[in-house]
């Protein structure tokens, strides 16, 4: 009697596991073929097209001070403060402003390059811009 029960329970468990495996393989298999094309097109193109730029800010400069990007390009700027006081990075006309960060800190700015032209970059704190914390973003 006890043996029969164990086999019955085992049979139910094995049947359940097989059913789950079957369901998983069919549910994964079906959308895989339909999603593949949608997923594979945007992923590589968005990753490839991001232009990564690192800008070092300190007293009183940006390095590099001249940037060139293409209009419509996705741009990711890693702004690092390697000075000894607070700094930030503002790009005029692009609506891009970093956080004000302390020495050793960094902030990441992401935006899509606007229409062609030259956009001023500066630090908006104190007289840092006058002292030389400025640069230019050229959009071609
Ligand atoms: Cu500054």
Boltz pocket constraint, residues with backbone or C-beta under 6 A from the ligand:
constraints:
  - pocket:
      binder: B
      contacts: [[A, 58], [A, 86], [A, 87], [A, 88], [A, 123], [A, 124], [A, 125], [A, 128], [A, 133]]
      max_distance: 6.0
